[in-house]
Amino acid sequence: MGVTDFPTKAAVVVRDDLAAWQRLNVTAFLVSGLVGAAEPEAIGEPYEDADGARYLPLLVQPLLVLEASGAELARARARAANRGVELAIYTAQMFSTGDDAENRAAVRAVPTEELELVGLGLRAPHRDADAVLRGLRRHP
């Protein structure tokens, strides 16, 4: 099944000037936000190999990974706000925190328009997701 076979589109966007470890870290955190906010049907059944070893379930739909500049991330955040699309976000300040409470405090300390976004994630109806993500490119 392809991206268009689902009623929603799931995507993560990471800033294009991050180090490789930062891109992976941001992606992992953002996906955890998408999974945490998803309805039960968004998560599939556990996996099992031929020997009967069990593995955790995954999202049932493809996840796009895109990249963008800081300005493009800010524009995507504003587009999402205008359309009522909920986002998972990751800011540059979160790289220097040690836990979830510190992460939330770091975000809470910065006004919306001044957030230094390094990534965002969304899972929304195609029309809204396409409007938010318009012009962004796939991660190489």
CNS distance restraints for C-alpha pairs under 8 A (distance, minus, plus):
assign (resid   1 and name CA) (resid   5 and name CA) 5.99 0.50 0.50
assign (resid   1 and name CA) (resid  61 and name CA) 7.91 0.50 0.50
assign (resid   2 and name CA) (resid   6 and name CA) 7.73 0.50 0.50
assign (resid   2 and name CA) (resid  61 and name CA) 7.83 0.50 0.50
assign (resid   2 and name CA) (resid  62 and name CA) 6.94 0.50 0.50
assign (resid   3 and name CA) (resid   9 and name CA) 6.62 0.50 0.50
assign (resid   3 and name CA) (resid  61 and name CA) 6.92 0.50 0.50
assign (resid   3 and name CA) (resid  62 and name CA) 5.79 0.50 0.50
assign (resid   3 and name CA) (resid  63 and name CA) 7.89 0.50 0.50
assign (resid   4 and name CA) (resid   9 and name CA) 7.61 0.50 0.50
assign (resid   4 and name CA) (resid 126 and name CA) 7.89 0.50 0.50
assign (resid   6 and name CA) (resid  61 and name CA) 6.99 0.50 0.50
assign (resid   7 and name CA) (resid 125 and name CA) 5.92 0.50 0.50
assign (resid   7 and name CA) (resid 126 and name CA) 6.79 0.50 0.50
assign (resid   8 and name CA) (resid 123 and name CA) 6.19 0.50 0.50
assign (resid   8 and name CA) (resid 124 and name CA) 4.99 0.50 0.50
assign (resid   8 and name CA) (resid 125 and name CA) 4.16 0.50 0.50
assign (resid   8 and name CA) (resid 126 and name CA) 5.32 0.50 0.50
assign (resid   8 and name CA) (resid 129 and name CA) 7.91 0.50 0.50
assign (resid   9 and name CA) (resid  63 and name CA) 7.56 0.50 0.50
assign (resid   9 and name CA) (resid 122 and name CA) 7.83 0.50 0.50
assign (resid   9 and name CA) (resid 123 and name CA) 5.44 0.50 0.50
assign (resid   9 and name CA) (resid 124 and name CA) 5.60 0.50 0.50
assign (resid   9 and name CA) (resid 125 and name CA) 6.07 0.50 0.50
assign (resid   9 and name CA) (resid 126 and name CA) 5.35 0.50 0.50
assign (resid   9 and name CA) (resid 129 and name CA) 6.27 0.50 0.50
assign (resid  10 and name CA) (resid  61 and name CA) 7.60 0.50 0.50
assign (resid  10 and name CA) (resid  62 and name CA) 7.02 0.50 0.50
assign (resid  10 and name CA) (resid  63 and name CA) 5.06 0.50 0.50
assign (resid  10 and name CA) (resid  64 and name CA) 6.29 0.50 0.50
assign (resid  10 and name CA) (resid 121 and name CA) 7.58 0.50 0.50
assign (resid  10 and name CA) (resid 122 and name CA) 5.71 0.50 0.50
assign (resid  10 and name CA) (resid 123 and name CA) 4.21 0.50 0.50
assign (resid  10 and name CA) (resid 124 and name CA) 6.76 0.50 0.50
assign (resid  10 and name CA) (resid 129 and name CA) 7.93 0.50 0.50
assign (resid  11 and name CA) (resid  63 and name CA) 5.30 0.50 0.50
assign (resid  11 and name CA) (resid  64 and name CA) 4.47 0.50 0.50
assign (resid  11 and name CA) (resid  65 and name CA) 5.76 0.50 0.50
assign (resid  11 and name CA) (resid  66 and name CA) 7.25 0.50 0.50
assign (resid  11 and name CA) (resid 121 and name CA) 5.65 0.50 0.50
assign (resid  11 and name CA) (resid 122 and name CA) 5.53 0.50 0.50
assign (resid  11 and name CA) (resid 123 and name CA) 6.50 0.50 0.50
assign (resid  12 and name CA) (resid  27 and name CA) 6.52 0.50 0.50
assign (resid  12 and name CA) (resid  30 and name CA) 6.83 0.50 0.50
assign (resid  12 and name CA) (resid  31 and name CA) 7.27 0.50 0.50
assign (resid  12 and name CA) (resid  63 and name CA) 7.41 0.50 0.50
assign (resid  12 and name CA) (resid  64 and name CA) 6.27 0.50 0.50
assign (resid  12 and name CA) (resid  65 and name CA) 4.95 0.50 0.50
assign (resid  12 and name CA) (resid  66 and name CA) 6.11 0.50 0.50
assign (resid  12 and name CA) (resid 119 and name CA) 7.16 0.50 0.50
assign (resid  12 and name CA) (resid 120 and name CA) 5.76 0.50 0.50
assign (resid  12 and name CA) (resid 121 and name CA) 4.24 0.50 0.50
assign (resid  12 and name CA) (resid 122 and name CA) 6.57 0.50 0.50
assign (resid  13 and name CA) (resid  27 and name CA) 7.82 0.50 0.50
assign (resid  13 and name CA) (resid  65 and name CA) 5.87 0.50 0.50
assign (resid  13 and name CA) (resid  66 and name CA) 4.54 0.50 0.50
assign (resid  13 and name CA) (resid  67 and name CA) 5.09 0.50 0.50
assign (resid  13 and name CA) (resid  68 and name CA) 6.64 0.50 0.50
assign (resid  13 and name CA) (resid  73 and name CA) 7.66 0.50 0.50
assign (resid  13 and name CA) (resid 119 and name CA) 5.33 0.50 0.50
assign (resid  13 and name CA) (resid 120 and name CA) 5.33 0.50 0.50
assign (resid  13 and name CA) (resid 121 and name CA) 6.24 0.50 0.50
assign (resid  14 and name CA) (resid  18 and name CA) 7.93 0.50 0.50
assign (resid  14 and name CA) (resid  23 and name CA) 6.24 0.50 0.50
assign (resid  14 and name CA) (resid  26 and name CA) 7.10 0.50 0.50
assign (resid  14 and name CA) (resid  27 and name CA) 7.08 0.50 0.50
assign (resid  14 and name CA) (resid  65 and name CA) 7.71 0.50 0.50
assign (resid  14 and name CA) (resid  66 and name CA) 6.39 0.50 0.50
assign (resid  14 and name CA) (resid  67 and name CA) 4.81 0.50 0.50
assign (resid  14 and name CA) (resid  68 and name CA) 6.23 0.50 0.50
assign (resid  14 and name CA) (resid 118 and name CA) 5.80 0.50 0.50
assign (resid  14 and name CA) (resid 119 and name CA) 4.27 0.50 0.50
assign (resid  14 and name CA) (resid 120 and name CA) 6.74 0.50 0.50
assign (resid  15 and name CA) (resid  23 and name CA) 7.63 0.50 0.50
assign (resid  15 and name CA) (resid  67 and name CA) 5.56 0.50 0.50
assign (resid  15 and name CA) (resid  68 and name CA) 4.98 0.50 0.50
assign (resid  15 and name CA) (resid  69 and name CA) 5.33 0.50 0.50
assign (resid  15 and name CA) (resid  70 and name CA) 6.08 0.50 0.50
assign (resid  15 and name CA) (resid  73 and name CA) 7.30 0.50 0.50
assign (resid  15 and name CA) (resid 117 and name CA) 7.72 0.50 0.50
assign (resid  15 and name CA) (resid 118 and name CA) 4.90 0.50 0.50
assign (resid  15 and name CA) (resid 119 and name CA) 5.90 0.50 0.50
assign (resid  16 and name CA) (resid  67 and name CA) 5.38 0.50 0.50
assign (resid  16 and name CA) (resid  68 and name CA) 5.33 0.50 0.50
assign (resid  16 and name CA) (resid  69 and name CA) 5.58 0.50 0.50
assign (resid  16 and name CA) (resid  70 and name CA) 7.98 0.50 0.50
assign (resid  17 and name CA) (resid  69 and name CA) 7.40 0.50 0.50
assign (resid  18 and name CA) (resid  22 and name CA) 5.84 0.50 0.50
assign (resid  18 and name CA) (resid  23 and name CA) 5.97 0.50 0.50
assign (resid  18 and name CA) (resid 118 and name CA) 7.85 0.50 0.50
assign (resid  19 and name CA) (resid  23 and name CA) 6.32 0.50 0.50
assign (resid  20 and name CA) (resid  24 and name CA) 6.35 0.50 0.50
assign (resid  21 and name CA) (resid  25 and name CA) 6.07 0.50 0.50
assign (resid  22 and name CA) (resid  26 and name CA) 5.95 0.50 0.50
assign (resid  23 and name CA) (resid  27 and name CA) 6.06 0.50 0.50
assign (resid  24 and name CA) (resid  28 and name CA) 6.14 0.50 0.50
assign (resid  25 and name CA) (resid  29 and name CA) 6.31 0.50 0.50
assign (resid  26 and name CA) (resid  30 and name CA) 6.10 0.50 0.50
assign (resid  26 and name CA) (resid  90 and name CA) 6.55 0.50 0.50
assign (resid  26 and name CA) (resid 118 and name CA) 7.61 0.50 0.50
assign (resid  26 and name CA) (resid 119 and name CA) 6.39 0.50 0.50
assign (resid  27 and name CA) (resid  31 and name CA) 6.09 0.50 0.50
assign (resid  27 and name CA) (resid 119 and name CA) 7.53 0.50 0.50
assign (resid  28 and name CA) (resid  32 and name CA) 6.30 0.50 0.50
assign (resid  29 and name CA) (resid  33 and name CA) 6.57 0.50 0.50
assign (resid  29 and name CA) (resid  90 and name CA) 7.79 0.50 0.50
assign (resid  30 and name CA) (resid  34 and name CA) 6.46 0.50 0.50
assign (resid  30 and name CA) (resid  88 and name CA) 5.77 0.50 0.50
assign (resid  30 and name CA) (resid  89 and name CA) 6.67 0.50 0.50
assign (resid  30 and name CA) (resid  90 and name CA) 7.14 0.50 0.50
assign (resid  30 and name CA) (resid 119 and name CA) 7.58 0.50 0.50
assign (resid  30 and name CA) (resid 120 and name CA) 6.53 0.50 0.50
assign (resid  30 and name CA) (resid 121 and name CA) 5.50 0.50 0.50
assign (resid  31 and name CA) (resid  35 and name CA) 6.14 0.50 0.50
assign (resid  31 and name CA) (resid 121 and name CA) 6.93 0.50 0.50
assign (resid  32 and name CA) (resid  36 and name CA) 5.93 0.50 0.50
assign (resid  33 and name CA) (resid  37 and name CA) 6.21 0.50 0.50
assign (resid  33 and name CA) (resid  88 and name CA) 5.75 0.50 0.50
assign (resid  33 and name CA) (resid 121 and name CA) 7.75 0.50 0.50
assign (resid  34 and name CA) (resid  38 and name CA) 6.06 0.50 0.50
assign (resid  34 and name CA) (resid  88 and name CA) 6.88 0.50 0.50
assign (resid  34 and name CA) (resid 121 and name CA) 6.85 0.50 0.50
assign (resid  34 and name CA) (resid 122 and name CA) 6.63 0.50 0.50
assign (resid  34 and name CA) (resid 123 and name CA) 6.71 0.50 0.50
assign (resid  35 and name CA) (resid  42 and name CA) 7.85 0.50 0.50
assign (resid  35 and name CA) (resid  43 and name CA) 7.67 0.50 0.50
assign (resid  35 and name CA) (resid  59 and name CA) 7.42 0.50 0.50
assign (resid  38 and name CA) (resid  42 and name CA) 6.01 0.50 0.50
assign (resid  38 and name CA) (resid  43 and name CA) 7.84 0.50 0.50
assign (resid  39 and name CA) (resid  43 and name CA) 7.74 0.50 0.50
assign (resid  42 and name CA) (resid  59 and name CA) 5.78 0.50 0.50
assign (resid  42 and name CA) (resid  60 and name CA) 5.72 0.50 0.50
assign (resid  42 and name CA) (resid  61 and name CA) 7.45 0.50 0.50
assign (resid  43 and name CA) (resid  57 and name CA) 6.46 0.50 0.50
assign (resid  43 and name CA) (resid  58 and name CA) 5.66 0.50 0.50
assign (resid  43 and name CA) (resid  59 and name CA) 4.55 0.50 0.50
assign (resid  43 and name CA) (resid  60 and name CA) 5.54 0.50 0.50
assign (resid  44 and name CA) (resid  57 and name CA) 5.39 0.50 0.50
assign (resid  44 and name CA) (resid  58 and name CA) 5.65 0.50 0.50
assign (resid  44 and name CA) (resid  59 and name CA) 5.94 0.50 0.50
assign (resid  44 and name CA) (resid  60 and name CA) 5.24 0.50 0.50
assign (resid  45 and name CA) (resid  56 and name CA) 7.96 0.50 0.50
assign (resid  45 and name CA) (resid  57 and name CA) 5.19 0.50 0.50
assign (resid  45 and name CA) (resid  58 and name CA) 7.53 0.50 0.50
assign (resid  46 and name CA) (resid  54 and name CA) 6.83 0.50 0.50
assign (resid  46 and name CA) (resid  55 and name CA) 5.75 0.50 0.50
assign (resid  46 and name CA) (resid  56 and name CA) 4.98 0.50 0.50
assign (resid  46 and name CA) (resid  57 and name CA) 4.06 0.50 0.50
assign (resid  46 and name CA) (resid  58 and name CA) 7.53 0.50 0.50
assign (resid  47 and name CA) (resid  54 and name CA) 5.71 0.50 0.50
assign (resid  47 and name CA) (resid  55 and name CA) 4.88 0.50 0.50
assign (resid  47 and name CA) (resid  56 and name CA) 6.22 0.50 0.50
assign (resid  47 and name CA) (resid  57 and name CA) 6.07 0.50 0.50
assign (resid  48 and name CA) (resid  52 and name CA) 5.61 0.50 0.50
assign (resid  48 and name CA) (resid  53 and name CA) 5.49 0.50 0.50
assign (resid  48 and name CA) (resid  54 and name CA) 4.43 0.50 0.50
assign (resid  48 and name CA) (resid  55 and name CA) 6.01 0.50 0.50
assign (resid  49 and name CA) (resid  53 and name CA) 5.55 0.50 0.50
assign (resid  49 and name CA) (resid  54 and name CA) 6.75 0.50 0.50
assign (resid  64 and name CA) (resid 138 and name CA) 7.48 0.50 0.50
assign (resid  65 and name CA) (resid 138 and name CA) 6.05 0.50 0.50
assign (resid  65 and name CA) (resid 139 and name CA) 5.69 0.50 0.50
assign (resid  66 and name CA) (resid 136 and name CA) 6.64 0.50 0.50
assign (resid  66 and name CA) (resid 137 and name CA) 5.49 0.50 0.50
assign (resid  66 and name CA) (resid 138 and name CA) 4.11 0.50 0.50
assign (resid  66 and name CA) (resid 139 and name CA) 4.51 0.50 0.50
assign (resid  67 and name CA) (resid 136 and name CA) 6.60 0.50 0.50
assign (resid  67 and name CA) (resid 137 and name CA) 5.81 0.50 0.50
assign (resid  67 and name CA) (resid 138 and name CA) 6.04 0.50 0.50
assign (resid  67 and name CA) (resid 139 and name CA) 5.12 0.50 0.50
assign (resid  68 and name CA) (resid  72 and name CA) 5.58 0.50 0.50
assign (resid  68 and name CA) (resid  73 and name CA) 6.11 0.50 0.50
assign (resid  68 and name CA) (resid 136 and name CA) 6.05 0.50 0.50
assign (resid  68 and name CA) (resid 137 and name CA) 6.98 0.50 0.50
assign (resid  69 and name CA) (resid  73 and name CA) 6.25 0.50 0.50
assign (resid  70 and name CA) (resid  74 and name CA) 6.32 0.50 0.50
assign (resid  70 and name CA) (resid 116 and name CA) 7.40 0.50 0.50
assign (resid  70 and name CA) (resid 117 and name CA) 6.49 0.50 0.50
assign (resid  70 and name CA) (resid 118 and name CA) 6.81 0.50 0.50
assign (resid  71 and name CA) (resid  75 and name CA) 6.23 0.50 0.50
assign (resid  72 and name CA) (resid  76 and name CA) 6.11 0.50 0.50
assign (resid  72 and name CA) (resid 136 and name CA) 7.61 0.50 0.50
assign (resid  73 and name CA) (resid  77 and name CA) 6.15 0.50 0.50
assign (resid  73 and name CA) (resid 117 and name CA) 6.48 0.50 0.50
assign (resid  73 and name CA) (resid 118 and name CA) 7.48 0.50 0.50
assign (resid  73 and name CA) (resid 119 and name CA) 7.11 0.50 0.50
assign (resid  73 and name CA) (resid 120 and name CA) 7.46 0.50 0.50
assign (resid  74 and name CA) (resid  78 and name CA) 6.27 0.50 0.50
assign (resid  74 and name CA) (resid 113 and name CA) 7.83 0.50 0.50
assign (resid  74 and name CA) (resid 117 and name CA) 6.90 0.50 0.50
assign (resid  75 and name CA) (resid  79 and name CA) 6.16 0.50 0.50
assign (resid  76 and name CA) (resid  80 and name CA) 6.11 0.50 0.50
assign (resid  76 and name CA) (resid 132 and name CA) 5.14 0.50 0.50
assign (resid  76 and name CA) (resid 133 and name CA) 6.26 0.50 0.50
assign (resid  77 and name CA) (resid  81 and name CA) 6.26 0.50 0.50
assign (resid  77 and name CA) (resid  87 and name CA) 7.77 0.50 0.50
assign (resid  77 and name CA) (resid 120 and name CA) 7.88 0.50 0.50
assign (resid  77 and name CA) (resid 132 and name CA) 7.53 0.50 0.50
assign (resid  78 and name CA) (resid  82 and name CA) 6.20 0.50 0.50
assign (resid  79 and name CA) (resid  83 and name CA) 6.32 0.50 0.50
assign (resid  79 and name CA) (resid 131 and name CA) 7.27 0.50 0.50
assign (resid  79 and name CA) (resid 132 and name CA) 5.24 0.50 0.50
assign (resid  80 and name CA) (resid  84 and name CA) 5.93 0.50 0.50
assign (resid  80 and name CA) (resid  85 and name CA) 4.76 0.50 0.50
assign (resid  80 and name CA) (resid  86 and name CA) 6.93 0.50 0.50
assign (resid  80 and name CA) (resid  87 and name CA) 7.45 0.50 0.50
assign (resid  80 and name CA) (resid 128 and name CA) 7.82 0.50 0.50
assign (resid  80 and name CA) (resid 132 and name CA) 5.54 0.50 0.50
assign (resid  81 and name CA) (resid  85 and name CA) 6.06 0.50 0.50
assign (resid  81 and name CA) (resid  86 and name CA) 7.48 0.50 0.50
assign (resid  83 and name CA) (resid 128 and name CA) 6.82 0.50 0.50
assign (resid  85 and name CA) (resid 122 and name CA) 7.58 0.50 0.50
assign (resid  85 and name CA) (resid 124 and name CA) 6.70 0.50 0.50
assign (resid  85 and name CA) (resid 128 and name CA) 7.21 0.50 0.50
assign (resid  85 and name CA) (resid 129 and name CA) 7.98 0.50 0.50
assign (resid  86 and name CA) (resid 122 and name CA) 6.71 0.50 0.50
assign (resid  87 and name CA) (resid 120 and name CA) 6.41 0.50 0.50
assign (resid  87 and name CA) (resid 121 and name CA) 5.59 0.50 0.50
assign (resid  87 and name CA) (resid 122 and name CA) 5.10 0.50 0.50
assign (resid  87 and name CA) (resid 123 and name CA) 7.94 0.50 0.50
assign (resid  88 and name CA) (resid 120 and name CA) 5.42 0.50 0.50
assign (resid  88 and name CA) (resid 121 and name CA) 4.87 0.50 0.50
assign (resid  88 and name CA) (resid 122 and name CA) 6.43 0.50 0.50
assign (resid  89 and name CA) (resid 117 and name CA) 7.05 0.50 0.50
assign (resid  89 and name CA) (resid 118 and name CA) 7.92 0.50 0.50
assign (resid  89 and name CA) (resid 119 and name CA) 5.82 0.50 0.50
assign (resid  89 and name CA) (resid 120 and name CA) 4.38 0.50 0.50
assign (resid  89 and name CA) (resid 121 and name CA) 6.44 0.50 0.50
assign (resid  90 and name CA) (resid  94 and name CA) 6.78 0.50 0.50
assign (resid  90 and name CA) (resid 117 and name CA) 6.00 0.50 0.50
assign (resid  90 and name CA) (resid 118 and name CA) 5.79 0.50 0.50
assign (resid  90 and name CA) (resid 119 and name CA) 5.10 0.50 0.50
assign (resid  90 and name CA) (resid 120 and name CA) 6.19 0.50 0.50
assign (resid  91 and name CA) (resid  95 and name CA) 7.65 0.50 0.50
assign (resid  91 and name CA) (resid 107 and name CA) 7.18 0.50 0.50
assign (resid  91 and name CA) (resid 115 and name CA) 6.69 0.50 0.50
assign (resid  91 and name CA) (resid 116 and name CA) 5.34 0.50 0.50
assign (resid  91 and name CA) (resid 117 and name CA) 4.42 0.50 0.50
assign (resid  91 and name CA) (resid 118 and name CA) 5.22 0.50 0.50
assign (resid  91 and name CA) (resid 119 and name CA) 6.88 0.50 0.50
assign (resid  92 and name CA) (resid 116 and name CA) 5.73 0.50 0.50
assign (resid  92 and name CA) (resid 117 and name CA) 6.31 0.50 0.50
assign (resid  92 and name CA) (resid 118 and name CA) 5.87 0.50 0.50
assign (resid  93 and name CA) (resid  97 and name CA) 7.21 0.50 0.50
assign (resid  93 and name CA) (resid 103 and name CA) 7.89 0.50 0.50
assign (resid  93 and name CA) (resid 106 and name CA) 6.26 0.50 0.50
assign (resid  93 and name CA) (resid 107 and name CA) 7.73 0.50 0.50
assign (resid  93 and name CA) (resid 116 and name CA) 7.61 0.50 0.50
assign (resid  94 and name CA) (resid 102 and name CA) 7.84 0.50 0.50
assign (resid  94 and name CA) (resid 103 and name CA) 5.34 0.50 0.50
assign (resid  94 and name CA) (resid 106 and name CA) 6.55 0.50 0.50
assign (resid  94 and name CA) (resid 107 and name CA) 7.86 0.50 0.50
assign (resid  97 and name CA) (resid 102 and name CA) 5.65 0.50 0.50
assign (resid  97 and name CA) (resid 103 and name CA) 6.01 0.50 0.50
assign (resid  97 and name CA) (resid 106 and name CA) 7.90 0.50 0.50
assign (resid  98 and name CA) (resid 102 and name CA) 6.43 0.50 0.50
assign (resid  98 and name CA) (resid 103 and name CA) 7.55 0.50 0.50
assign (resid  99 and name CA) (resid 103 and name CA) 6.22 0.50 0.50
assign (resid 100 and name CA) (resid 104 and name CA) 6.24 0.50 0.50
assign (resid 101 and name CA) (resid 105 and name CA) 6.19 0.50 0.50
assign (resid 102 and name CA) (resid 106 and name CA) 6.04 0.50 0.50
assign (resid 103 and name CA) (resid 107 and name CA) 6.44 0.50 0.50
assign (resid 104 and name CA) (resid 108 and name CA) 6.04 0.50 0.50
assign (resid 105 and name CA) (resid 109 and name CA) 6.14 0.50 0.50
assign (resid 106 and name CA) (resid 110 and name CA) 7.14 0.50 0.50
assign (resid 107 and name CA) (resid 115 and name CA) 7.46 0.50 0.50
assign (resid 110 and name CA) (resid 114 and name CA) 6.22 0.50 0.50
assign (resid 110 and name CA) (resid 115 and name CA) 5.92 0.50 0.50
assign (resid 111 and name CA) (resid 115 and name CA) 6.43 0.50 0.50
assign (resid 122 and name CA) (resid 129 and name CA) 7.44 0.50 0.50
assign (resid 123 and name CA) (resid 129 and name CA) 7.26 0.50 0.50
assign (resid 124 and name CA) (resid 128 and name CA) 6.30 0.50 0.50
assign (resid 124 and name CA) (resid 129 and name CA) 5.49 0.50 0.50
assign (resid 125 and name CA) (resid 129 and name CA) 6.04 0.50 0.50
assign (resid 126 and name CA) (resid 130 and name CA) 5.79 0.50 0.50
assign (resid 127 and name CA) (resid 131 and name CA) 6.29 0.50 0.50
assign (resid 128 and name CA) (resid 132 and name CA) 6.27 0.50 0.50
assign (resid 129 and name CA) (resid 133 and name CA) 6.01 0.50 0.50
assign (resid 130 and name CA) (resid 134 and name CA) 5.63 0.50 0.50
